[in-house]
C-alpha cells in the first residue's frame, strides 16, 4: 500500500513540476492548462511539487533504504525530464517517460521483495507500449510545440518520420507480447487473451493510422491505444 502511494506521489510530482517548467510554452500551445489559465500560480505549483516529492520520499523511507534510494532516483529523473528539457532531445524524452512509467512496476516489486519473471515481462511490455504512446503524444502536440518553439522529437523529425517511429515502437511492442509465450514463460491462456485484448486491436490501430499524418487520426489512435492498455490488464494478470 505504501509503495503504491509513493509511486502515485512521484507520478503526481512529475506532472506538477512539468506544468511549472512549461508554463511559458503552455501559454502559447495549451493556454487552457491550470497555470496559463490563471487557476494556479507558478509559485503554488512549485510548492505543491516540493510537497509531493517530500512526502513520497519520507513514505519511501518507511519501506527501507533501497526503496528510499529508488524513490529519490525516480523523483530526480522526473525533475530532470522537465528542468533540463529532456523532451527536446530526440528519443531521450520519450525513453525517459517510458522508463518512469515501467519503473512503477519495478518499484512495487522491490517493495514486495524482489522482481519475478512476470514483473520483468510486464515492465518490458509497459516500456515499449509507453514509447509508442509517447511518440503519438509528441505528434499530436507537434503544431502547438512548434508555435511555442519547443523542439520535441516530432518537431525535430517531422510528422512522417515520427509516424514511422511510432510504427517501429508498436511493432516492437507487439513482437514482445508474443516472445514470453514462445519461450514457454507463459500459458496458452495468456497468448489467447493477449491476441484478443492487445495484439489484434493494436494491429487495427496501426492500419488505421498508416503513414499519413492527420490530426484526427492521431488523436483517435492515441485514445484507442489507451483503451487497449486498460484491456491489456487481462493478459498481464495471466502472467506466471
C-alpha positions as CSV (number, residue, x, y, z in Angstrom):
1,X,0.0,0.0,0.0
2,X,2.8,2.4,0.9
3,X,4.7,1.6,-2.3
4,X,1.6,2.4,-4.3
5,X,1.3,5.7,-2.5
6,X,4.9,6.5,-3.2
7,X,4.7,5.8,-7.0
8,X,1.4,7.8,-7.1
9,X,3.0,10.8,-5.4
10,X,6.1,10.6,-7.6
11,X,3.9,10.5,-10.7
12,X,1.9,13.5,-9.5
13,X,5.2,15.3,-8.8
14,X,6.3,14.7,-12.3
15,X,3.1,16.2,-13.8
16,X,3.2,19.2,-11.5
17,X,6.9,20.1,-12.0
18,X,6.4,19.7,-15.7
19,X,3.5,22.1,-15.7
20,X,5.6,24.5,-13.6
21,X,8.5,24.4,-16.0
22,X,6.4,24.5,-19.2
23,X,4.2,27.4,-18.1
24,X,5.6,29.9,-20.7
25,X,5.3,27.4,-23.6
26,X,1.9,26.2,-22.4
27,X,0.6,29.8,-22.5
28,X,1.1,29.6,-26.3
29,X,0.4,25.9,-27.1
30,X,-2.0,24.9,-24.3
31,X,-3.5,28.1,-22.7
32,X,-6.3,26.1,-21.1
33,X,-3.9,24.5,-18.6
34,X,-4.1,25.5,-15.0
35,X,-1.1,27.8,-14.8
36,X,-1.5,29.7,-18.1
37,X,-5.3,30.0,-17.4
38,X,-4.5,31.6,-14.0
39,X,-6.2,28.9,-11.9
40,X,-2.9,28.1,-10.2
41,X,0.2,30.3,-9.8
42,X,3.7,29.0,-10.7
43,X,4.7,29.6,-7.1
44,X,1.9,27.4,-5.8
45,X,2.7,24.7,-8.4
46,X,6.3,24.7,-7.3
47,X,5.3,24.5,-3.6
48,X,2.9,21.6,-4.4
49,X,5.7,19.8,-6.4
50,X,8.1,20.1,-3.4
51,X,5.4,18.9,-1.0
52,X,4.6,15.8,-3.2
53,X,8.3,14.9,-3.6
54,X,9.0,15.3,0.1
55,X,6.0,13.2,1.2
56,X,6.9,10.5,-1.4
57,X,10.5,10.3,-0.1
58,X,9.6,10.1,3.6
59,X,7.0,7.4,2.9
60,X,9.6,5.5,0.9
61,X,11.9,5.7,3.9
62,X,9.4,3.6,5.9
63,X,10.0,0.8,3.3
64,X,13.7,0.8,3.8
65,X,17.0,2.1,2.4
66,X,16.8,0.7,-1.1
67,X,13.1,1.8,-1.5
68,X,14.0,5.3,-0.4
69,X,17.0,5.4,-2.7
70,X,14.9,4.2,-5.7
71,X,12.2,6.8,-4.9
72,X,14.8,9.6,-4.7
73,X,16.2,8.4,-8.1
74,X,12.7,8.5,-9.7
75,X,12.0,11.9,-8.2
76,X,15.3,13.2,-9.6
77,X,14.7,11.7,-13.0
78,X,11.2,13.2,-13.1
79,X,12.6,16.6,-12.2
80,X,15.4,16.3,-14.7
81,X,12.9,15.5,-17.5
82,X,11.3,18.9,-17.0
83,X,14.0,21.1,-15.7
84,X,16.6,20.0,-18.2
85,X,14.1,19.8,-21.1
86,X,14.8,16.2,-21.9
87,X,11.7,16.2,-24.1
88,X,13.6,18.3,-26.6
89,X,16.2,15.6,-27.1
90,X,15.3,13.1,-29.9
91,X,14.1,9.8,-28.3
92,X,15.6,10.7,-24.9
93,X,12.4,12.4,-23.7
94,X,10.3,9.5,-25.0
95,X,12.6,7.0,-23.4
96,X,12.6,8.8,-20.1
97,X,8.8,8.9,-19.8
98,X,8.6,5.2,-20.8
99,X,11.3,4.3,-18.2
100,X,9.5,6.2,-15.5
101,X,6.2,4.5,-16.4
102,X,7.6,1.0,-16.3
103,X,9.7,1.7,-13.2
104,X,6.5,1.9,-11.2
105,X,6.2,-1.9,-11.6
106,X,9.8,-2.4,-10.6
107,X,9.4,-0.2,-7.6
108,X,6.3,-2.1,-6.4
109,X,8.2,-5.4,-6.9
110,X,11.2,-4.1,-5.0
111,X,9.0,-3.2,-2.1
112,X,7.3,-6.6,-2.2
113,X,10.5,-8.5,-2.0
114,X,12.0,-8.7,-5.5
115,X,11.5,-8.9,-9.2
116,X,9.8,-12.0,-10.7
117,X,9.9,-13.1,-14.3
118,X,6.3,-11.9,-14.7
119,X,7.3,-8.4,-13.3
120,X,10.2,-8.2,-15.8
121,X,8.0,-9.1,-18.7
122,X,5.4,-6.6,-17.6
123,X,8.0,-3.9,-17.3
124,X,9.4,-4.6,-20.8
125,X,5.9,-4.5,-22.3
126,X,5.0,-1.4,-20.5
127,X,8.2,0.4,-21.6
128,X,7.6,-0.4,-25.3
129,X,3.9,0.4,-25.1
130,X,4.7,3.8,-23.4
131,X,7.3,4.6,-26.1
132,X,4.6,4.0,-28.7
133,X,2.0,6.2,-26.9
134,X,4.5,8.9,-26.1
135,X,5.5,9.1,-29.8
136,X,1.8,9.7,-30.6
137,X,1.6,12.4,-27.8
138,X,4.6,14.3,-29.4
139,X,3.0,14.0,-32.8
140,X,-0.4,15.2,-31.6
141,X,1.2,18.2,-29.7
142,X,3.5,19.0,-32.6
143,X,1.7,22.1,-34.0
144,X,1.5,23.7,-30.6
145,X,5.0,22.8,-29.7
146,X,6.3,24.2,-32.9
147,X,4.5,27.5,-32.2
148,X,6.0,27.6,-28.7
149,X,9.5,26.8,-30.2
150,X,9.7,23.5,-28.1
151,X,11.8,21.2,-30.3
152,X,10.3,17.8,-29.3
153,X,11.0,14.6,-31.2
154,X,8.1,15.2,-33.6
155,X,9.1,18.8,-34.2
156,X,12.7,17.8,-35.0
157,X,11.9,14.7,-37.1
158,X,8.7,15.9,-38.8
159,X,5.4,14.0,-39.0
160,X,6.4,11.4,-41.5
161,X,9.5,10.2,-39.6
162,X,7.6,10.3,-36.3
163,X,4.8,8.1,-37.7
164,X,7.4,5.6,-38.8
165,X,9.0,5.8,-35.3
166,X,5.5,5.1,-33.8
167,X,5.2,2.1,-36.1
168,X,8.6,0.7,-35.1
169,X,7.8,1.0,-31.4
170,X,4.4,-0.5,-31.8
171,X,5.7,-3.4,-33.8
172,X,8.4,-4.0,-31.2
173,X,5.7,-4.0,-28.6
174,X,3.6,-6.5,-30.5
175,X,6.5,-8.9,-31.0
176,X,7.4,-8.6,-27.3
177,X,3.9,-9.6,-26.4
178,X,4.5,-13.0,-28.2
179,X,8.1,-13.7,-27.1
180,X,7.3,-14.8,-23.5
181,X,4.8,-17.4,-24.8
182,X,7.3,-18.6,-27.4
183,X,9.9,-19.1,-24.7
184,X,7.5,-21.1,-22.6
185,X,7.3,-18.5,-19.9
186,X,3.5,-18.0,-20.1
187,X,0.4,-20.2,-20.5
188,X,-1.8,-20.6,-23.6
189,X,-4.4,-18.6,-21.8
190,X,-2.0,-15.7,-21.8
191,X,-1.4,-15.7,-25.5
192,X,-5.2,-16.1,-26.3
193,X,-6.0,-13.1,-24.0
194,X,-3.1,-11.1,-25.5
195,X,-4.3,-11.7,-29.0
196,X,-7.8,-10.7,-28.3
197,X,-7.2,-7.8,-25.9
198,X,-3.9,-6.3,-27.2
199,X,-2.4,-7.7,-30.4
200,X,-5.3,-7.6,-32.8
201,X,-6.7,-4.2,-31.6
202,X,-3.3,-2.6,-31.7
203,X,-2.7,-4.0,-35.2
204,X,-6.0,-2.4,-36.3
205,X,-4.8,0.9,-34.8
206,X,-1.6,0.6,-36.9
207,X,-3.6,0.0,-40.0
208,X,-5.9,3.0,-39.2
209,X,-3.0,5.5,-38.7
210,X,-0.9,4.2,-41.6
211,X,2.0,6.5,-42.7
212,X,-0.2,9.5,-43.2
213,X,-0.2,12.5,-40.8
214,X,-3.7,13.6,-39.9
215,X,-4.6,15.3,-36.6
216,X,-7.9,13.5,-36.2
217,X,-6.3,10.0,-37.0
218,X,-3.5,10.6,-34.5
219,X,-5.9,11.8,-31.7
220,X,-8.3,8.8,-32.2
221,X,-5.4,6.4,-32.4
222,X,-4.0,7.7,-29.1
223,X,-7.4,7.3,-27.4
224,X,-7.8,3.8,-28.8
225,X,-4.3,2.8,-27.5
226,X,-5.2,4.0,-24.0
227,X,-8.3,1.8,-24.0
228,X,-6.3,-1.1,-25.3
229,X,-3.8,-0.6,-22.5
230,X,-6.6,-1.0,-20.0
231,X,-7.8,-4.2,-21.7
232,X,-4.3,-5.5,-21.6
233,X,-4.5,-5.8,-17.9
234,X,-6.4,-9.1,-18.5
235,X,-3.4,-11.0,-20.2
236,X,-1.0,-9.4,-17.8
237,X,-2.9,-11.0,-14.9
238,X,-2.4,-14.3,-16.6
239,X,1.4,-14.0,-16.5
240,X,3.0,-16.6,-14.3
